[in-house]
Amino acid sequence: MNIEALRYAQAVSGLKSFSAAARAYGVTQPALSNGVARLEEELGVKLFDRSPRGVKPTAHGALVLPLIDHVLGALDTLVAESRRLARPAVDMIRMGVSPLIGSDLVAHAFQVARTLERPRDLVLREADLEPLRGDLEAGRLDIVLVPAVPGMPAFRHRVIAREPVVVIDPAGSGDDSPVELRAVADASYILGPATCGLTTFTTELFHANDLVLHPYPGEAASFRAVDEWAAMGLGAALLPRSKITHDHTGCRPLLQGGEPVEIAYEAVWDCDTPLGADLDEFVVALTEAAGASSDHGAPHGAPTGER
């Protein structure tokens, strides 16, 4: 059975799109679709249904896809443990963090690293989403904590925390009631650099809901500048609730189809290294620590499993 085809199916399941999965893997859509089709033929079941509303698992796919996740997870663990036994691991974890990652989550990470079966020092690097991804792919980082947006399906992913997203709408005239995304889609939105996780999240959110994003003609350097510029009335903005630091005339919880819009933060790491098994342990413990914190009122919501 072709392992790459299994990973293709896992990516389609996670991204709910053949084209998005192909972009994330850096292959053509026909190549990815053919890989999934060969896998379906080998398994004897159809995994996905396509419709104008998107891609969703078939009844058989809903049963088989979790098994694929389990198989790939076990394979990654096998490789990581073998590499750890073959090559001595270093005594530090190099962790990249997005500026959107809160200090509470970083503090949990330091505590968890010290309590691993083999305690580690944690060395941090803060940068935007794309530079962190590049450093992880190049082996300059061992793990990154970033907004959970499409990309890097060949790496292990686990959502650590979630928090609600609010829309800052200067035209809101003091209204702080929840609002549907479609109702505020025509505003001009302040964005950061294309490498920023918040910009990627905002762009993907509009794209996923077939909405046209109207960017403010300038560009903020960070989410802090986005907050400040929105307070000045230069345009609207989407921000995680915990990142609001200024008073705004219109700051409203954002909904999509009646449900709160949330931004997820995830750990992304390569298990195919001497640190792989230790990173698995680190991420599980960090997820539990962040979940316990959210139960006591921290801004992050309950974590979900790996994808």
C-alpha positions in Angstrom: 0.0 0.0 0.0 1.4 3.4 -1.0 2.1 5.5 2.1 2.0 8.8 0.1 -1.5 7.9 -1.0 -2.5 7.5 2.6 -1.1 10.9 3.4 -3.0 12.4 0.4 -6.2 11.0 1.8 -5.4 12.3 5.2 -4.7 15.8 3.8 -8.0 15.9 1.8 -9.9 14.8 5.0 -8.3 17.5 7.0 -8.5 20.3 4.5 -11.9 19.2 3.0 -10.6 20.0 -0.5 -8.6 18.2 -3.1 -7.1 21.4 -4.5 -6.1 22.7 -1.1 -4.5 19.4 -0.3 -2.6 19.4 -3.6 -1.4 23.0 -3.0 -0.2 22.1 0.5 1.7 19.1 -0.8 3.2 20.9 -3.7 1.8 18.5 -6.3 -0.8 18.9 -9.1 -4.4 18.2 -8.3 -4.6 15.4 -10.9 -1.6 13.7 -9.3 -3.2 13.8 -5.8 -6.6 12.8 -7.1 -5.1 9.8 -8.9 -3.3 8.8 -5.8 -6.5 8.9 -3.7 -8.3 7.0 -6.5 -5.7 4.2 -6.5 -6.0 4.0 -2.8 -9.8 3.7 -3.0 -9.4 1.0 -5.6 -7.0 -0.9 -3.4 -9.2 -0.6 -0.3 -12.4 -1.4 -2.3 -14.3 1.6 -0.8 -14.9 5.2 -1.9 -13.6 7.6 0.7 -14.9 11.0 -0.4 -18.0 12.6 -2.0 -17.5 15.8 -4.0 -20.3 18.4 -4.3 -20.5 22.2 -4.9 -20.5 22.5 -1.1 -17.1 20.9 -0.9 -15.6 17.5 -0.1 -16.9 15.2 2.7 -16.2 11.6 3.7 -18.6 8.9 2.5 -20.2 6.6 5.0 -17.3 4.2 4.5 -14.8 7.0 4.5 -16.0 8.2 7.9 -15.0 4.8 9.2 -11.8 4.3 7.3 -10.2 7.7 7.5 -9.7 7.6 11.3 -7.9 4.2 10.7 -5.7 5.9 8.2 -4.8 8.6 10.8 -4.0 5.8 13.3 -1.8 3.9 10.8 0.2 7.0 9.8 0.5 8.1 13.5 1.9 4.6 14.4 4.2 4.7 11.4 5.5 8.1 12.4 6.0 7.0 16.0 7.9 3.9 14.8 10.3 6.0 12.7 10.8 8.5 15.4 11.5 6.0 18.1 13.9 4.1 15.8 15.8 7.3 15.0 16.0 8.2 18.7 17.5 4.8 19.5 20.0 5.0 16.6 21.2 8.6 17.3 21.6 10.3 20.7 19.2 13.3 21.0 20.3 16.8 22.0 19.3 18.3 25.3 17.3 21.1 23.9 14.1 21.7 22.0 14.2 24.6 19.5 10.6 25.9 19.3 9.3 28.6 17.0 6.3 30.6 18.1 4.0 32.9 16.2 3.4 36.4 17.8 -0.2 35.3 18.1 0.7 32.6 20.7 0.0 33.9 24.2 2.5 34.0 27.0 0.4 31.6 29.0 0.9 28.9 26.4 4.6 29.6 26.1 4.9 29.3 29.9 3.1 26.0 29.8 5.7 24.8 27.2 8.6 25.7 29.4 7.1 23.8 32.3 6.3 20.8 30.2 9.8 20.6 28.7 11.3 20.4 32.2 9.0 17.6 33.3 9.5 15.3 30.3 10.9 11.8 30.9 14.1 13.2 29.6 13.9 16.9 30.6 14.9 19.5 28.0 15.8 23.1 27.7 13.5 25.1 25.5 15.0 27.7 23.1 12.5 30.1 21.5 12.3 31.9 18.3 9.4 34.3 17.5 8.6 35.0 13.9 5.7 35.1 11.4 4.0 31.9 10.1 6.0 31.4 6.9 9.5 32.0 8.2 8.7 29.5 11.0 7.5 26.9 8.5 10.7 27.4 6.4 12.9 26.9 9.5 11.0 23.8 10.5 11.3 22.3 7.0 15.1 23.2 6.9 15.7 21.5 10.3 16.6 24.8 12.1 13.6 24.3 14.4 12.2 21.2 16.0 8.6 22.3 16.5 6.5 25.4 15.9 3.4 26.8 17.6 1.3 28.6 15.0 -2.2 29.4 13.8 -3.8 26.2 12.4 -4.1 27.1 8.7 -3.6 24.8 5.7 -0.1 23.7 4.8 2.7 21.3 5.7 0.6 18.1 5.7 3.7 15.9 5.8 4.4 17.0 9.3 2.6 16.0 12.5 -0.1 18.5 13.7 -2.0 18.8 16.9 -4.4 21.5 17.9 -3.3 22.9 21.3 -5.9 25.6 21.9 -8.7 27.7 20.4 -10.1 31.1 21.0 -13.0 33.1 19.6 -12.4 35.7 16.9 -13.9 39.2 17.0 -14.5 41.7 14.2 -13.6 45.3 14.8 -15.9 47.4 12.7 -15.6 51.2 13.0 -19.0 51.4 11.3 -20.5 49.4 14.1 -21.5 52.5 16.0 -20.9 51.0 19.4 -22.8 47.8 18.7 -21.2 44.8 20.5 -23.6 42.1 19.6 -22.5 39.0 17.7 -22.5 39.4 13.9 -22.4 37.1 10.9 -19.2 37.2 8.7 -21.3 37.7 5.6 -22.9 40.8 7.2 -19.5 42.5 7.6 -17.8 41.1 4.5 -18.0 44.3 2.5 -15.8 46.3 4.9 -12.2 47.2 4.1 -9.9 44.9 6.3 -6.5 45.8 7.7 -4.1 43.0 7.1 -0.5 42.3 8.0 2.2 40.8 5.7 1.4 37.8 3.6 3.7 35.7 5.8 1.6 36.5 8.9 -0.6 33.8 10.4 -3.4 36.2 11.1 -3.5 37.4 7.5 -3.5 33.8 6.3 -6.3 32.9 8.7 -8.4 35.9 7.5 -7.8 35.1 3.8 -8.6 31.4 4.2 -11.8 32.3 6.2 -13.2 34.5 3.4 -12.1 32.0 0.7 -13.8 29.1 2.5 -17.0 31.0 2.6 -16.9 32.2 -1.0 -16.6 35.8 0.1 -14.4 38.5 -1.5 -11.9 40.0 0.9 -11.4 43.8 0.5 -8.0 44.7 1.9 -7.1 48.1 3.3 -4.6 49.6 0.8 -1.8 49.8 3.5 -0.2 47.0 5.4 0.3 46.6 9.1 3.5 45.1 10.5 1.9 43.0 13.2 -1.4 42.1 14.8 -0.7 44.9 17.4 -0.6 47.4 14.5 -3.9 45.9 13.2 -5.5 46.6 16.5 -4.1 50.1 16.7 -5.1 51.0 13.2 -8.6 49.7 13.6 -8.9 51.8 16.8 -8.0 54.8 14.6 -10.8 54.0 12.2 -8.6 53.1 9.2 -10.6 49.9 8.5 -12.1 46.8 9.9 -10.1 43.9 11.4 -10.4 40.3 12.6 -8.5 39.5 15.7 -8.4 36.8 18.4 -10.3 38.0 21.4 -7.3 37.9 23.7 -5.3 40.2 21.4 -7.7 43.2 21.7 -5.9 45.8 23.7 -7.6 49.1 22.6 -11.0 50.5 23.0 -13.1 50.1 19.9 -16.5 51.6 19.0 -17.5 48.4 17.4 -16.0 45.1 18.6 -18.3 42.2 18.0 -18.1 38.4 18.4 -17.9 36.9 14.9 -20.3 34.2 13.8 -20.5 31.9 10.7 -23.8 30.1 10.3 -24.8 31.0 13.8 -21.6 29.4 15.3 -18.7 31.4 16.8 -15.7 31.7 14.5 -12.6 30.4 16.3 -8.9 30.5 15.6 -7.0 27.4 16.5 -3.4 27.2 17.5 -1.4 24.1 16.7 1.9 22.4 17.3 3.6 21.3 14.1 6.7 19.0 14.3 8.7 16.4 12.4 8.7 13.0 14.0 11.4 11.8 11.6 14.2 13.1 13.8 16.0 11.9 16.9 13.7 14.1 19.0 10.5 12.8 17.3 9.3 10.6 20.2 10.2 13.2 22.8 8.3 15.8 20.8 5.2 13.5 20.7 5.4 13.3 24.5 6.0 17.1 24.7 2.9 17.9 22.6 0.6 15.6 24.4 1.6 17.1 27.8 1.3 20.6 26.4 -2.2 19.9 25.1 -3.2 18.6 28.5 -1.7 21.6 30.2 -3.4 24.1 27.9 -6.7 22.3 28.3 -6.5 22.4 32.0 -5.7 26.2 31.8 -8.7 26.8 29.6 -11.0 25.0 32.0 -10.1 27.7 34.6 -10.9 30.6 32.4 -7.9 31.2 30.1 -8.9 32.5 26.7 -8.0 29.3 24.9 -10.7 26.8 24.3 -10.7 23.0 24.5 -8.1 21.3 22.3 -8.8 18.7 19.7 -6.8 15.7 18.6 -4.2 15.3 15.9 -4.9 15.6 12.3 
